[in-house]
Every structure is written in structure tokens, then in C-alpha cells.
């Protein structure tokens, strides 16, 4: 694939090697023998350098008008748009999702940048009547300062941008740690910021291991806010570190998302939503459908239609036009998914299809797992409780709508949920009683729109919301101003 490039950290407007002098290869999960590029294995010293740069840049960035900051975001969007196919191709090679999905994600990143560029012209406060008739009282919003951004590998363009863009438009500076598995893609996104002429120190990127770089960001006293997306285990540690130093924090930590199929549902639509929501991106979405809760009256027909549809799925290299589902993103994720499948069998689940690596010699070099469906699953089983993050669906048969809602809520997570029904009263009940931050009716669980607030309940989130106009709540603080002549 041509010369193997080494990608650098981006600190204070310059591409720099790590102080450790170490790099590591980023592996193509469709072919574990292919390195797509080398990235820095940084040290705490590099985080400290990035924070110094972000801290030095914050006053100048904050002093710019919202519209001036927005102009930079428009320029970054233009650069990203010109390089859309290149960056999407790298995303596919680096983490495995299909090329059409990668192009769609990159286009979404562009749209997010333009959306938040416009936010620079919107209101930031309200005039409040004072009890003193000769005074003026109003609110405004001020940035947190330096924000640490820690992101996962499953959406290596969209998630960083939906954190970085609002942080910037509201006047913050950034220290960004992407997932090491997709750090090459992140480096290409950083190049777009550099090409757009973003002032030195406003955006900084440091790559490296999470327990070193992520922890250093969480612990650093000069980082005033931390936004994190990843596992609930790591999220709790980030939150505890932020709390200990008095920093604001925002955690998005995954889901165990149900789809409920009621006996009056359009079964063909429900099957398509289950397959798309659960298996597209190899099930590696925090909003992916994981539990499929089906009323007994339609269970057998639904199961037959689902298995028939899954037989049509072509698994392969995401760069091939005929591929519908790519590999797991890394060896670690591949082994995790296989371990959950083994646990499902051990606990008494019945395997209906899949259950292991794809039996195809042409795919032996990649981390490919066949789409997997279990039945005879009860709510207490491990694969009905823990986030798998792979192409595994658990069918749960229920006798009533009430039982379906109860089981849907019977997990520690509450990110997204979906129902298929034609009954308006059931739609309303689901809307009111489902403990999830995103509820979707007659649509798959994995749809998220950039202009709407996104976040979960229970262990899926720290209670804050990302995206849309809700983002201002995290990235700023309210200041009340009282003026008397």
C-alpha cells in the first residue's frame, strides 16, 4: 500500500514526535499482517506539553467572537470535505467498517462542524429583571478553559468532532486523545485543522495508551473539563479523577439496547431494523441493537424472517463493494466477542446461526466473526446484561407487552431503545416508561441525529447530553452579570 508513514502528535501548531521516542503500528483488522501506519506511543511529558500549549492559547481563542471561531470551523469542514474519500478509506483500513459507512461518517463530521460553526452566532444568555429598577442584570456563558477529549475507536471521525467542534465554538481549547486503534485516522483529521489555520495551541492531539495518556488527561490540574466516550469501567475512573480535582466531566459509556417487536408489528420492517441496528458496523456502536424482545404470537415468524435475512449478509473486507459487514476492529475486540459467544453457550443459550470466526480461507488473516443469533435467552444471562460490542443478537421471547417493557429496562444501561408497533397507546407507554435517553418508534435503535441531544440514562451516561444545542450546557458555565450605574 505504498510507503508506511509515521504520524506525529500535534502540539502547539506543530507535528512533533513523542518524547518517549516510541511508535507502534496500527493494524488493518481485515488483514492483521498489514500495518496502515505508525503512531506515537506518548508519555505523560507529551500531555503536559499539550496542556501548556492549550493553556497559553485559551485567552486569545476566548477573545475571538463566536462568528470568528465559527469561520475556522467552516474552513476545517471544507478541508475535511476535500479529503473525504481519503480519510474514509483510511478509516475502513484502520478499523474495518465498510467504505460506504466510513464515507457517511466522515460526511457527518463535516455536517457537525458546519452546524457548530453556526452556533457561534446564537444567543448565549438572557436579560433577567432586577429588583433594582436602576440596574441591568443578565446572564452570559463563559468557556471552561482547557478541555480534555478522550474518544473511542468505533467512530474515529464523528465522535471526536462532535466533542471538539462545540468545545471550540464556545471558546475552549483542546487536548485530544484518540483511541490508539484509530490514531492514524485521527491524525488525518488533525491535518484538516492544521490546514485550516487554527491558531497554535487551540487544538492539540497526543496519541498513546489509555492508561498513560487518558489517565494523565483525567488527572491534570490545568484541564478544566473532560469529555469521554468509552467503556463504563474506564468512564468511572475518568469521572473519579475529574471529581477529585474539581473538573467538569461528561461520560458516555455504552448500552445494552433493546428492540421490542409487538405482535402487531410490521415484521419485515422490524427484521430490517434489527439487522441494520444490530449488525451494521459489526455491532460496534454504543446504540447497536443487542437484545431482541419479541412477543410470542409472532416470535416464530419473526425468527424465520430474521435468519433468512442474516443468510444474505456478506462478510468481508470493508473496501470491497460487495461487503455488507466488516471485521471486528481489533484482535482484542475479536477475542472479547468470541468469549461472550462462548459464555452464551455455557449459560444455556441456543445458537441459531454464527457463533465463531467466518469459515472462509480468504478471510483467515482478518478478525471476522459470523453474524450470530442466540435464542432461549433469559434476562439474567451474561449476554443479555453486558455490552458485547460485536455482531451478536439475543432473542428473548415474551408473552405480553408489559413483560417486554420490564425486560427492556432490566439492565444497568439506558442509552437507546426501539419498538415496532402500530398501536398508538403502546407507543406512548414505551415513550414514557422506557429508561433510555433515546427512544425510537418504528425505527432502528442506532439512529442518532447531530442536531438532537444525545446521551443515556443509568450507567450509559453521567447525565449530561452531547450534540445539538444541548452541548452548550457542558462546554460553558453560566455567569450572572449585575450592572448598576
MARGU-660404 format. One record per atom (N, C-alpha, C): residue in three letters; x, z, y. Coordinates in steps of 0.02 Angstrom, whole numbers, plus 50000, padded with zeros to 5 digits. Each point is the difference from the previous one (the first is absolute). Example, Ala and Ser with C-alpha at 12.3 -4.5 7.8 and 13.67 -1.06 7.14 Angstrom:
2
ALA506605039049716ALA499555000050059ALA500455000050060SER499824996450053SER500425000350059SER499615003750055
***
This chain:
485
UNK500425000049939UNK499585000050061UNK500435000050063UNK500624997349995UNK500424999850059UNK500425006450007UNK500335000650057UNK500445005750013UNK499615006550001UNK500295005149969UNK499675006549998UNK500175003850064UNK499525001150041UNK500115003050066UNK499975007649996UNK500405003250042UNK499965007250008UNK499645001450066UNK499485004049997UNK499595001650058UNK500215006850027UNK500015000550066UNK500275006050033UNK499445004450028UNK500185006150018UNK499555004150039UNK499934997050070UNK499475002050035UNK499904997650069UNK499945006250044UNK500535001350037UNK500035006150041UNK500244998350070UNK499625002250050UNK500174999050071UNK500114992750017UNK499574995749972UNK500024993050016UNK500544996049964UNK500335003249951UNK500544996549964UNK499915000849925UNK500214994949963UNK500015000349927UNK500665003249980UNK499975005749966UNK500605003849983UNK500005002149927UNK500595000349971UNK500075002449931UNK499925007649999UNK499815002549942UNK499935007249991UNK500675003450005UNK499995006250025UNK500625004050003UNK500265001649931UNK499584999649949UNK500215001549932UNK500424994449970UNK499934993950028UNK500354994249973UNK499704997449935UNK499445002949980UNK499694998149936UNK499414995350010UNK499924995349954UNK499414995749999UNK499725000049929UNK499374997849994UNK499724999049933UNK499574993849999UNK499964997049940UNK499634993849993UNK499265001149995UNK499614995550030UNK499275000049993UNK499834994949946UNK499655002349948UNK499894996049940UNK499334996450003UNK499994993849977UNK499384996249992UNK499635002549938UNK499425003150007UNK499665002749941UNK499744994749951UNK499974993750022UNK499814994649955UNK500594997749958UNK500605001950022UNK500624998349964UNK500525005250017UNK500055005149959UNK500435005750016UNK500744998250005UNK500184993949980UNK500704997950004UNK500164997050069UNK499494999350042UNK500114996950066UNK499995005350055UNK500545000350038UNK500035004250060UNK499794995750059UNK499525002250040UNK499774995950057UNK500405001550063UNK500375005450000UNK500415001850057UNK500265007149992UNK500495001850040UNK500275006849999UNK499805003750063UNK499835006349992UNK499785004150056UNK500435006450005UNK499995003050058UNK500425005950013UNK499735006149963UNK500475003749971UNK499835006549970UNK500275005250050UNK499575001650048UNK500235003850059UNK500055007449988UNK500295003450049UNK500095007249998UNK499635003350057UNK499995006650000UNK499675003850053UNK500314998350069UNK500654998550001UNK500334998250063UNK499684993950032UNK499764995349959UNK499684994050027UNK499325001650030UNK499645004749969UNK499365002350028UNK500135003350068UNK500515004250002UNK500165003550063UNK500164995050055UNK500374994849983UNK500184994850049UNK499374996450025UNK499554998549953UNK499374996550019UNK499575004450045UNK499985006549985UNK499595004650041UNK500305000650070UNK500655000350006UNK500325000250066UNK499814993850040UNK500014994249967UNK499824993750035UNK499275000050021UNK499565002249955UNK499285000150016UNK499855005050056UNK500365005649999UNK499895005150051UNK500244997550069UNK500564996450000UNK500274997450063UNK499554994550029UNK499654996449956UNK499584994450022UNK499295002150020UNK499805006149983UNK499295001750005UNK499755000350072UNK500415002350047UNK499765000550068UNK499884993150031UNK500484995549991UNK499934993350027UNK499414996349970UNK499905000949934UNK499434996749966UNK499345002950024UNK499985006550007UNK499385003350022UNK499814998050071UNK500514998750042UNK499864998350070UNK499704993050008UNK500104995749950UNK499704993350004UNK499245000549999UNK499674995450033UNK499264999949996UNK499794998049929UNK499395001849983UNK499734998149935UNK500004992549990UNK499854996350051UNK499994992749994UNK500714997349989UNK500505003150031UNK500694997849990UNK500235001349929UNK499815005849973UNK500175001449930UNK499634995149955UNK499384998450018UNK499614995249961UNK500314993249998UNK500334997950054UNK500334993550001UNK500554999649947UNK500355005549989UNK500505000149947UNK499674999149931UNK499445003349990UNK499664999349936UNK499754992949989UNK499754996950053UNK499804992949994UNK500604995749979UNK500585001450029UNK500604996149984UNK500215001149927UNK499975006349978UNK500165001449929UNK499524996249954UNK499365000050017UNK499504996449960UNK500174992649996UNK500204997150056UNK500194992950001UNK500604998649954UNK500505004450003UNK500594999249958UNK499815000549926UNK499585005049984UNK499785000949931UNK499604994049976UNK499594997350044UNK499604994249982UNK500444993949984UNK500534999150039UNK500454994349987UNK500365000849933UNK500095006249979UNK500385001349937UNK499545002249943UNK499354998850007UNK499515002649952UNK500174998149928UNK500124993649987UNK500114997849931UNK500655002949972UNK500525000350042UNK500645002849978UNK499945007349981UNK499665003950043UNK499935007249988UNK499545001249940UNK499474996149995UNK499545000749943UNK500354998449934UNK500424994850001UNK500374998249939UNK500485005649979UNK500325003150050UNK500445005649984UNK499605005849972UNK499415001350029UNK499585005449974UNK499824998849927UNK499814993949984UNK499824998449931UNK500615000949954UNK500584997650021UNK500605000749959UNK500225007349993UNK499865004050052UNK500275006850000UNK499535005049967UNK499334999050006UNK499555005049969UNK499484997049953UNK499964993349996UNK499624997049946UNK499314997450015UNK499675002150054UNK499324997650012UNK500004992550009UNK499444996849987UNK499984992750002UNK500144997550071UNK500254993850004UNK500174997150064UNK499404999550047UNK499404997949976UNK499425000050044UNK499835007050027UNK500075005149958UNK499875006950024UNK500535002050052UNK500624998249987UNK500545001750047UNK499904996550067UNK499784993749998UNK499864996550063UNK499425003350037UNK499495002049962UNK499435003350031UNK500205006650031UNK500445003849967UNK500235006350028UNK500414999050063UNK500434995050000UNK500414998650059UNK499564997950058UNK499504995849986UNK499524998050052UNK499635006150028UNK499865004749956UNK499685006150023UNK500455004050046UNK500655000249984UNK500485003450044UNK500004996950069UNK499974993450003UNK499974996450064UNK499375002050039UNK499445000149965UNK499365001850032UNK500015007250026UNK500315004549962UNK500055007150022UNK500425000550064UNK500554996450003UNK500425000150060UNK499614997750061UNK499614994649991UNK499614997450057UNK499435004650019UNK499705003249949UNK499465004750015UNK500275005750043UNK500575002949980UNK500265005750038UNK500324998050066UNK500244993850004UNK500234997650065UNK499455000550052UNK499394998349978UNK499425000550045UNK499815007250017UNK500165004749956UNK499845007050014UNK500375002750061UNK500554996750018UNK500375002250059UNK499604999350065UNK499444996449999UNK499594999050060UNK499365004249998UNK499935004249949UNK499375003849995UNK500085007050029UNK499435003350010UNK500015006450035UNK500355005449958UNK500305004750034UNK500355005549965UNK499735006850020UNK499445000250036UNK499745006550019UNK499324999650033UNK499765005750024UNK499355000650031UNK500055004550062UNK499574998650048UNK499915004550057UNK499495005349981UNK500175006350011UNK499565005649982UNK499815003850064UNK499365001250011UNK499815003650061UNK500325007050002UNK500275001750057UNK500295006750009UNK499485004550033UNK500065006449987UNK499565004850035UNK500195000650074UNK500604997650016UNK500245000050069UNK499844993250030UNK499574999950048UNK499774993650029UNK500554996250037UNK500545003450015UNK500554996850037UNK500584998149954UNK499885000149935UNK500544998449953UNK499814993949957UNK500514997049974UNK499934994549952UNK500295002449934UNK499624999149946UNK500255001949934UNK499894994249952UNK500514998549963UNK499944994549952UNK500485001149942UNK499904996149947UNK500465000349943UNK500404993549997UNK500605000549975UNK500394994149983UNK500335001549933UNK500344995149973UNK500345001049936UNK500744998650008UNK500405004049966UNK500734999250003UNK500274999149929UNK500544996249993UNK500284998849933UNK500315006449971UNK500085000149933UNK500315005749967UNK500755000250016UNK500314994250004UNK500734999650012UNK500314995549947UNK500405003049956UNK500304996249944UNK499575001049938UNK499804994449969UNK499575000349941UNK500404997449939UNK499985003949946UNK500294997949936UNK499484996349959UNK500174994149976UNK499544995949961UNK500284999149930UNK499645002649950UNK500234999649930UNK499474996249961UNK500204994349970UNK499504995549971UNK500164998349927UNK499494998049962UNK500084998449929UNK500174992749988UNK500084998249936UNK500214993249983UNK499414995249988UNK499395002549996UNK499464995549977UNK499754995350055UNK500055002150063UNK499834995550056UNK500585000350050UNK500554996449985UNK500615001050039UNK500004996950070UNK499484996250017UNK499924997450068UNK499425003550035UNK499425000149969UNK499405002650034UNK500045007450015UNK500215004149952UNK499995007350013UNK500515002050054UNK500634997749997UNK500445001650056UNK499734997850067UNK499714994050003UNK499764997550064UNK499385003950023UNK499565002149954UNK499415003750024UNK500185007150022UNK500625002149986UNK500245006350027UNK500424998950064UNK500464995149996UNK500474998950055UNK499644997350062UNK499544995249990UNK499684996850059UNK499625005050043UNK499555004249972UNK499665004850044UNK500485005250029UNK500505002149960UNK500495004850027UNK500344997250062UNK500184993649997UNK500344996950057UNK499544999050060UNK499404997549988UNK499564998450057UNK499835006350039UNK499985005749965UNK499835006250034UNK500625003650027UNK500584996749998UNK500595002450036UNK500525003949960UNK499945000049934UNK500495003549958UNK500584995449981UNK500555003149980UNK500554996249970UNK500035001849925UNK500364996049961UNK499915000149927UNK500665000949963UNK499985004149947UNK500514999949947UNK499624998549935UNK500164994249971UNK499614997249945UNK500415000149936UNK499705003049948UNK500314999849933UNK499534996349953UNK500154993849983UNK499594996449951UNK500165002349930UNK499574998449952UNK500155001149930UNK500624996049982UNK500455003049963UNK500634996549982UNK499864993949957UNK499445000249961UNK499844994349957UNK499824993750039UNK499805000850063UNK499814994250041UNK500375000050067UNK500615002549999UNK500375000650063UNK500244993350027UNK500074994949957UNK500194993450025UNK499434997150042UNK499395000549974UNK499424997650038UNK499955003750067UNK500125006649998UNK499985004050062UNK500534997650049UNK500584998349974UNK500544997650044UNK499804993550035UNK499644995649965UNK499774993850031UNK499495001450055UNK499575005049989UNK499525002050052UNK500385002850060UNK500525004049988UNK500405002650056UNK500334994450040UNK500214994749965UNK500294994350036UNK499504997150050UNK499365000149983UNK499494997550047UNK499965004350062UNK500075006649992UNK500025004550059UNK500624998550042UNK500574999149966UNK500624998550037UNK499944993450037UNK499744994949966UNK499934993350032UNK499525000250059UNK499525004649998UNK499515000650055UNK500295003750060UNK500625002649994UNK500335003250056UNK499775007150013UNK499755003449949UNK499795007050009UNK500595004050026UNK499925004250049UNK500585003750029UNK500375004149947UNK500645000550008UNK500435003649953UNK499765007249991UNK499965002249938UNK499815006949985UNK499265001249992UNK499584995250021UNK499285001149996UNK499764999849927UNK500274995449961UNK499854999749928UNK500665000249962UNK500065004649953UNK500605000749959UNK499815000349927UNK500394996949957UNK499875000249928UNK500615002549962UNK499885004849956UNK500535002749956UNK499744999649929UNK500384996649956UNK499794999449930UNK500405004849957UNK499705002049944UNK500345004549954UNK499515003849957UNK500265004649961UNK499585003749953UNK499535004850037UNK499395000649974UNK499505004250033UNK500205007250006UNK500325002749947UNK500175007150002UNK500565001550049UNK500344994850024UNK500525000950051UNK499734998050068UNK499804993750007UNK499804997350066UNK499315002550020UNK499524999749954UNK499335002450016UNK500005007450017UNK500395003949961UNK500035007250013UNK500345001450066UNK500524996150017UNK500345001050064UNK499534998650059UNK499584994949993UNK499514998550052UNK499505005750006UNK499765002449942UNK499505005450001UNK500295006450031UNK500645001149990UNK500315006350023UNK500284999750071UNK500104994050028UNK500374999450062UNK499625003250059UNK500335004550037UNK499655003550054UNK499794995650059UNK500324994250008UNK499834995650056UNK499504994549982UNK499715000449940UNK499454995549982UNK499355003950008UNK499564997350042UNK499425003750023UNK499364998449962UNK500024994649961UNK499424998149959UNK500244996249940UNK499685001049943UNK500194996449938UNK499374997049970UNK500034993549988UNK499454996649966UNK500264997549933UNK499655001949947UNK500254998949931UNK499444996949958UNK500184995049960UNK499564997749947UNK500404999949935UNK499725003149948UNK500345000449936UNK499645004749953UNK500365003049954UNK499695004349950UNK499805006750030UNK499525003349968UNK499785006550025UNK500555005249992UNK500424999349948UNK500545004949990UNK500504999750058UNK500224994050018UNK500484999350056UNK499665001650066UNK499374997950006UNK499635001350062UNK499965007350017UNK499885004149949UNK499965007350011UNK500675002650027UNK500564997549973UNK500665002250022UNK500124997950073UNK499804993850016UNK500084997650069UNK499595004450048UNK499375001449980UNK499565004150042UNK500275007050011UNK500285003049946UNK500285006750006UNK500605000150048UNK500424994849994UNK500594999650044UNK499794999150073UNK499504995650011UNK499764998850068UNK499695006350030UNK499615003449959UNK499675006250023UNK500525005350019UNK500525000549959UNK500525005150012UNK500354999050067UNK500064993750023UNK500344998850064UNK499524998650057UNK499345000449986UNK499514999250053UNK499854992850018UNK500164995249956UNK499874993050014UNK499304998249976UNK499704995150033UNK499354997449978UNK500134995649939UNK499535000149952UNK500114995849941UNK499344996949978UNK500094994249968UNK499444996149975UNK500194997649930UNK499605001749950UNK500174998449931UNK499444995949968UNK500184994349970UNK499544996249958UNK500304999949931UNK499615002549951UNK500315001749935UNK499624997449939UNK499684994450007UNK499744996849939UNK499305001949982UNK499774997349943UNK499315001049980UNK499904999249926UNK499405001649978UNK499784998849931UNK499314997050006UNK499984993950024UNK499394997250030UNK499504997449948UNK499375002150006UNK499484997849953UNK499614994050025UNK499744996349953UNK499464995350014UNK499425002149955UNK499425000750031UNK499395001849962UNK499584993749991UNK499824998649938UNK499574994349985UNK499335002649975UNK499504999550044UNK499335002549986UNK499624994749959UNK499485002249964UNK499664995449953UNK499634994350034UNK499935000150066UNK499694994250034UNK500524995650034UNK500645001149986UNK500544996450035UNK500024992649979UNK500264995950044UNK500194993249982UNK500655000649960UNK499954999249935UNK500585001549957UNK500574995250010UNK499864993850014UNK500544995150011UNK500415001950062UNK499645001950054UNK500355002250060UNK500395006449988UNK499705004649962UNK500335006449985UNK500634999049959UNK499974995449952UNK500584998449959UNK500564997150043UNK499824995350043UNK500504996850043UNK500325005250046UNK499605004650027UNK500275005250044UNK500445004949961UNK499835001449938UNK500415004449959UNK500674996949985UNK500004993749982UNK500624996449983UNK500434999350063UNK499704997850055UNK500384999050061UNK500245006750028UNK499565005050003UNK500175006550028UNK500495003849957UNK499964999049934UNK500415004049954UNK500654996849978UNK500024993349997UNK500564996749969UNK500404995550047UNK499704997950056UNK500394996050047UNK500575004450027UNK500574996950015UNK500615003850018UNK500235004649943UNK499804998249939UNK500195003849940UNK499755007250005UNK499455001050035UNK499725006850007UNK500405004550045UNK500484997250037UNK500465004150040UNK499775000650072UNK499385002250008UNK499725001450066UNK499735007149999UNK500075003650055UNK499715006750001UNK499244999849998UNK499704994250018UNK499274999349997UNK499774996449937UNK500454998849953UNK499824996249939UNK499475003749959UNK499554996149971UNK499515002949953UNK500365002349938UNK499865006249980UNK500335002849942UNK499505002449947UNK499445002750025UNK499475002449954UNK499384995650009UNK499734997749945UNK499424995550001UNK499425003749966UNK499545002550042UNK499475004549976UNK499364995849995UNK499764999149938UNK499464995149987UNK499425003549966UNK499404998650026UNK499405002849968UNK499894996949931UNK499775004249955UNK499964998149929UNK499564993849987UNK499484999150040UNK499544994349990UNK500364993350004UNK500514999650042UNK500344993650010UNK500735000249976UNK500195005549970UNK500715001049981UNK500274994549955UNK499644998549946UNK500254995249951UNK500074993050030UNK499514997950039UNK500034993450031UNK500564999750051UNK500065005350040UNK500545000350049UNK500684999749966UNK500085003949947UNK500645000149964UNK500174993149973UNK499524996649971UNK500114993349972UNK500234995250055UNK499645000150057UNK500164995650055UNK500705001650029UNK500165006550004UNK500645002250027UNK500584997549956UNK499945001049935UNK500534997949954UNK500094992450000UNK499444996550005UNK500044992750003UNK500374997750062UNK499855003350056UNK500334998250064UNK500755001749997UNK500175005649970UNK500715002149997UNK500404995249956UNK499694997149949UNK500344995149958UNK500244994050039UNK499674998650056UNK500174994150041UNK500605001350045UNK500215006250007UNK500545001750047UNK500674997549973UNK500364996550044UNK500684997849981UNK500505004650034UNK500415003149958UNK500535004450024UNK500654996150003UNK500385000850053UNK500634996450004UNK500365001250066UNK500514996150013UNK500395000450061UNK499554998450060UNK500005004350050UNK499554999250057UNK500134993850041UNK500584996849992UNK500154993950037UNK499704993849967UNK499735000849940UNK499694994249966UNK499274999650019UNK499774994150018UNK499334999150026UNK499465002049951UNK500154999549935UNK499485001649949UNK499945007449986UNK500465004150028UNK499995007249986UNK499465003650040UNK499615004149965UNK499495004150033UNK500265007250010UNK500405002549952UNK500255006850003UNK500745000149984UNK500385003250043UNK500725000449991UNK500225006249961UNK500645001750002UNK500275005849964UNK499885006550036UNK500135005549966UNK500085006450034UNK500614999450046UNK500005003850053UNK500494998950054UNK500715002149982UNK500095004249949UNK500665002549983UNK500005002549928UNK500595001149974UNK500055002849933UNK499675006949997UNK500115003950052UNK499725006850002UNK499234999749996UNK499704995450039UNK499274999549999UNK499754997449933UNK500364995249972UNK499844997249934UNK499985005549947UNK500525004149999UNK500035005549951UNK499465005250012UNK499845001250063UNK499465004850017UNK499334997549973UNK499864993750011UNK499364997249977UNK499965000149923UNK500544998249967UNK500015000349926UNK499895007149975UNK500295004950035UNK499915007049980UNK499275002250008UNK499664997750054UNK499295001650008UNK499574996749947UNK500174993949981UNK499624996649947UNK500085003949934UNK500615002149985UNK500125004049939UNK499605006550003UNK499965003050059UNK499635006350008UNK499254998849989UNK499754994350024UNK499294998349989UNK499834999449927UNK500454996849962UNK499894999349928UNK500055006849966UNK500505003950019UNK500115006649970UNK499405004750011UNK499674999450058UNK499445004450016UNK499334997549973UNK500014994349964UNK499394997849966UNK499654994150031UNK500304996950051UNK499704994050028UNK500054994149952UNK499524995550003UNK500014994149958UNK500244994150041UNK500534996849976UNK500294994250035UNK499594993849984UNK499734996850052UNK499604994049991UNK500414993650009UNK500515000350044UNK500454994350008UNK500635002550034UNK500534996049994UNK500645001850031UNK500325005849964UNK500315004450038UNK500305006049971UNK500754999949995UNK500324994850026UNK500734999849996UNK500284994050037UNK500644998749987UNK500324994450034UNK499704993449977UNK500034995050044UNK499724993449985UNK500424996849945UNK499674997749948UNK500354996849944UNK500124992650016UNK500534998850036UNK500184993250020UNK500754999950012UNK500374996549959UNK500734999950006UNK500234997950070UNK499624995650031UNK500194997550066UNK499975005650053UNK499655005549984UNK499935005550048UNK500395006249980UNK500424999449948UNK500365005949974UNK500465003250051UNK500244996150048UNK500485002750049UNK499665003850056UNK499335000050001UNK499645003350055UNK499615006049976UNK499715003650049UNK499635006149985UNK499254998649996UNK499824995849952UNK499314997649995UNK499615004249950UNK499425002450022UNK499535003749957UNK499344996249998UNK499724999449941UNK499354996649993UNK499455004150034UNK499514996650031UNK499425003750025UNK499695004249944UNK499895006350015UNK499825004949948UNK499335003250016UNK499575000449949UNK499355003350009UNK499905005049944UNK499815006150019UNK499825005349953UNK499255001250004UNK499715002249943UNK499335002950001UNK500015006649963UNK499415003149995UNK499945006849972UNK500445004950039UNK500004999150065UNK500385004450045UNK499545005350029UNK500235006249998UNK499645005450033UNK500365002050064UNK499645003250044UNK500275001550066UNK500605004849998UNK500075003849946UNK500555004949996UNK500664996949977UNK499984993849974UNK500614996949974UNK500484998450057UNK500655000049983UNK500524998850049UNK499904993350037UNK499844994749963UNK499944993450032UNK499364999450042UNK499575005149996UNK499415000250044UNK500125004650060UNK500575003350002UNK500145004950053UNK500604998250043UNK500524997049970UNK500624998850037UNK500074992750020UNK500314998950057UNK500104993250025UNK500534996649957UNK499824994349972UNK500454996349955UNK500414994850038UNK499694996750048UNK500324994850040UNK500244994249956UNK499554997749958UNK500154994549956UNK499364996649977UNK500054994749959UNK499424996149980UNK499605003249943UNK499745005950013UNK499655003949949UNK499325002150026UNK499474998249963UNK499325001950017UNK499725004749946UNK499665005350021UNK499695004749954UNK499244999550006UNK499674997749947UNK499274999549999UNK499705006749981UNK499515002150041UNK499665006449988UNK499254998549998UNK499685001449944UNK499284998749993UNK499615006250021UNK499484998950041UNK499575005650023UNK499274998149989UNK499585005149995UNK499284998849988UNK499604999450064UNK500255003050054UNK499605000150061UNK500444998750062UNK499674998250054UNK500334999050064UNK500305006650025UNK499645005549990UNK500245006650022UNK500655001949964UNK500024998549935UNK500605001549961UNK500594995650025UNK499844993850018UNK500524995550026UNK500315002850064UNK499595002350046UNK500265002950063UNK500425006249985UNK499765004249954UNK500365006149983UNK500704998349973UNK500044995349954UNK500644998149970UNK500444996650052UNK499714995850042UNK500384996650052UNK500365005050045UNK499675005750013UNK500295005150044UNK500455005049963UNK500034999549934UNK500345005049958UNK500754998749994UNK500344998850056UNK500734999250002UNK500265003350064UNK500665000950004UNK500285003350059UNK500074995150059UNK499944993549986UNK500074995050052UNK499334997950029UNK500024996850058UNK499384997550031UNK500164994650051UNK500314994549976UNK500204994850047UNK499454994750008UNK499874996149948UNK499474994950005UNK499555000349940UNK499414997250007UNK499514999849945UNK499524994250012UNK499744997449945UNK499574994150005UNK499405000949954UNK499444997050018UNK499405000149957UNK499684993150001UNK499724998149944UNK499614993949995UNK499295001849981UNK499544998750046UNK499285001449989UNK499594995950049UNK499384998849983UNK499544996850046UNK499515005150031UNK500065006249978UNK499535005450020UNK500265003350064UNK499614999350054UNK500225002550064UNK500085007650000UNK499565003549966UNK500055007349999UNK500645002249964UNK500204996449947UNK500635001649966UNK500594998650046UNK499964994650038UNK500534998650049UNK500085005850048UNK499445002550026UNK500035005550048UNK500285006449969UNK499775001449938UNK500255006049966UNK500754999549990UNK500224994349977UNK500724998849989UNK500395000950066UNK499734997150053UNK500335000350065UNK500075007350023UNK499495004049989UNK500005006950023UNK500395004749954UNK499974998949935UNK500265005049952UNK500694998449974UNK500244993950008UNK500654998249974UNK500565003050043UNK500445003849970UNK500555003250036UNK500594995150005UNK499934995250045UNK500534995150009UNK500014997850073UNK500594998450025UNK500074997950069UNK499754992950012UNK499974996049946UNK499774993150005UNK499504998849943UNK499374998850018UNK499504998449948UNK499754992950012UNK499974996349946UNK499824992950004UNK499434998649952UNK499494996550024UNK499404998849962UNK499944992649985UNK499964998549936UNK500004993049975UNK500624996250022UNK500575003550000UNK500654997150016UNK500535004049964UNK500584996949988UNK500525003549963UNK500295005950039UNK500315004549964UNK500265006250031UNK500614998850043UNK500344994349991UNK500664999050030UNK499994996350066UNK499434999450032UNK499994996550064UNK500115004750059UNK500484998550043UNK500145004150059UNK500064995250059UNK499635001250052UNK500044995750059UNK500405003550055UNK500444996150032UNK500505003050046UNK499695003350061UNK499404997950020UNK499695002850060UNK499585006249987UNK499975002149936UNK499605005949982UNK500465005849980UNK499795006250013UNK500405005749979UNK500095000149924UNK500605001949978UNK500165000249929UNK500335006649983UNK499755003149947UNK500285006349976UNK499525003149950UNK500235005349967UNK499615002849946UNK499805007250012UNK499655002649950UNK499805007049998UNK500385003549943UNK499935006549998UNK500325004049948UNK500764998649999UNK500294998949941UNK500734999249996UNK500234992950018UNK499554995750021UNK500204993250019UNK500314999750070UNK499915005250039UNK500204999650070UNK500095006950029UNK500355000350056UNK500065006350037UNK499435000950049UNK499504995649996UNK499415000650043UNK500014995450060UNK500574997050013UNK500044995450057UNK499804992949978UNK499944995550048UNK499804993249985UNK500504995150031UNK500114994649965UNK500444994750025UNK499574993950019UNK500324995450034UNK499724993550019UNK499435000550051UNK499814994350026UNK499474999750050UNK500155004450060UNK499485001650037UNK500105004250060UNK500135007349982UNK499885001849936UNK500135006949979UNK500745001750003UNK500444995049999UNK500725001349998UNK500245003950060UNK499674999350057UNK500215003550060UNK499995007649991UNK499565002349956UNK499935007249990UNK500645003149971UNK500354996249956UNK500615002949972UNK500604998950046UNK500074994150027UNK500624998250035UNK500055002550072UNK499485003450023UNK500015002850068UNK499735007250000UNK500135003450055UNK499695006450012UNK499624999650067UNK499465003750004UNK499604999950061UNK500305004850052UNK500064997650060UNK500215004250056UNK499435000350052UNK499795005950016UNK499495000950051UNK500345001150069UNK499774996250049UNK500315000250066UNK499495002550052UNK500215004850040UNK499575003050053UNK500374999050066UNK499674996550046UNK500314998750065UNK499565002850056UNK500315003950043UNK499635002750057UNK500414998450063UNK499664997350049UNK500354997950061UNK500215006250041
***
